[in-house]
Amino acid sequence: MRILALSDEPSPRLWGAQCREALSGVDLILSAGDLPPSYLSYLTCFTSAPIVYVHGNHDDCYAKKPPEGCLCADGKVVLVKGIRILGLGGSYRYKPDAVHMYTEKEMKRRINSLRSLLRGTCGFDILLTHSPIRGVGDQDNRTHRGFECFGPLVEKYRPAVVIHGHVHQSYSADFIRQRDYQGIPVINASMAYEFDLPELAPHPEPNRRAMRRLLKASEF
């Protein structure tokens, strides 16, 4: 499966006449946040690939005007083309009372609220976040700090890939697109990056109750 991961800044290649050609061959588009909703809606006009997103810390506007024709995976597991995607958007809290910002404790609480669902779905294939795992592509400042609780989550369920945004390619001349965490690729989706989904490990079928929740959550 060919995946296009996006985050933080619209790609000039996808925001104009070249868009249809650029999206040719893409099977799934994943947005890791902080992109204009109109940008994601625009992409739906040039591809039949599903577009799945989580919120970035600057996506307050999505509450009033969400991307049209796209699927929100934030805070849940969705099933798209047979792929289980867990979405955990938002950044480390650096402003009080801001939407889509969380303390470490708050993000851990979000994860704990999904434990029952994750048992039923037998885990997930892709972890789609806005912020990185702490120490894996984040920065030391409070604004771009990653979440420590993502690490144990990935270690327990061992998805095929982790995709995040938040740390822009333009922030550093030494930008690293892909890192490794416990043998699992971690991809920074900054602007746009295309890749093939790694081979999925065999897993039991989700139970009936979890499957019903998956299908309901996966409706566009």
ChimeraX attribute file (.defattr): number of C-alpha atoms within 10 A of each C-alpha:
attribute: neighborCount
match mode: 1-to-1
recipient: residues
	/A:1	14
	/A:2	15
	/A:3	18
	/A:4	22
	/A:5	26
	/A:6	27
	/A:7	30
	/A:8	23
	/A:9	19
	/A:10	17
	/A:11	16
	/A:12	12
	/A:13	14
	/A:14	20
	/A:15	14
	/A:16	11
	/A:17	10
	/A:18	12
	/A:19	18
	/A:20	16
	/A:21	12
	/A:22	13
	/A:23	21
	/A:24	12
	/A:25	14
	/A:26	18
	/A:27	17
	/A:28	22
	/A:29	26
	/A:30	28
	/A:31	31
	/A:32	32
	/A:33	30
	/A:34	24
	/A:35	22
	/A:36	20
	/A:37	17
	/A:38	13
	/A:39	16
	/A:40	25
	/A:41	16
	/A:42	18
	/A:43	23
	/A:44	17
	/A:45	11
	/A:46	16
	/A:47	20
	/A:48	14
	/A:49	20
	/A:50	17
	/A:51	25
	/A:52	26
	/A:53	28
	/A:54	28
	/A:55	28
	/A:56	29
	/A:57	22
	/A:58	19
	/A:59	19
	/A:60	15
	/A:61	10
	/A:62	15
	/A:63	8
	/A:64	7
	/A:65	11
	/A:66	18
	/A:67	23
	/A:68	16
	/A:69	16
	/A:70	21
	/A:71	20
	/A:72	23
	/A:73	24
	/A:74	22
	/A:75	17
	/A:76	21
	/A:77	30
	/A:78	27
	/A:79	21
	/A:80	17
	/A:81	11
	/A:82	8
	/A:83	15
	/A:84	20
	/A:85	25
	/A:86	25
	/A:87	25
	/A:88	27
	/A:89	28
	/A:90	25
	/A:91	30
	/A:92	22
	/A:93	21
	/A:94	15
	/A:95	10
	/A:96	9
	/A:97	9
	/A:98	12
	/A:99	16
	/A:100	19
	/A:101	21
	/A:102	23
	/A:103	14
	/A:104	16
	/A:105	12
	/A:106	13
	/A:107	22
	/A:108	16
	/A:109	13
	/A:110	14
	/A:111	17
	/A:112	13
	/A:113	13
	/A:114	15
	/A:115	12
	/A:116	11
	/A:117	20
	/A:118	19
	/A:119	14
	/A:120	19
	/A:121	24
	/A:122	17
	/A:123	23
	/A:124	24
	/A:125	25
	/A:126	21
	/A:127	23
	/A:128	29
	/A:129	31
	/A:130	32
	/A:131	28
	/A:132	29
	/A:133	24
	/A:134	17
	/A:135	14
	/A:136	19
	/A:137	24
	/A:138	21
	/A:139	14
	/A:140	10
	/A:141	9
	/A:142	12
	/A:143	16
	/A:144	20
	/A:145	23
	/A:146	26
	/A:147	22
	/A:148	17
	/A:149	16
	/A:150	21
	/A:151	17
	/A:152	11
	/A:153	17
	/A:154	21
	/A:155	13
	/A:156	9
	/A:157	15
	/A:158	20
	/A:159	22
	/A:160	19
	/A:161	22
	/A:162	26
	/A:163	26
	/A:164	30
	/A:165	30
	/A:166	29
	/A:167	24
	/A:168	16
	/A:169	18
	/A:170	10
	/A:171	8
	/A:172	9
	/A:173	7
	/A:174	8
	/A:175	14
	/A:176	11
	/A:177	13
	/A:178	14
	/A:179	14
	/A:180	13
	/A:181	16
	/A:182	10
	/A:183	11
	/A:184	16
	/A:185	16
	/A:186	22
	/A:187	23
	/A:188	32
	/A:189	28
	/A:190	26
	/A:191	21
	/A:192	20
	/A:193	17
	/A:194	15
	/A:195	12
	/A:196	11
	/A:197	15
	/A:198	14
	/A:199	10
	/A:200	13
	/A:201	9
	/A:202	6
	/A:203	11
	/A:204	9
	/A:205	11
	/A:206	17
	/A:207	13
	/A:208	11
	/A:209	11
	/A:210	19
	/A:211	17
	/A:212	12
	/A:213	17
	/A:214	22
	/A:215	13
	/A:216	12
	/A:217	16
	/A:218	19
	/A:219	12
	/A:220	12
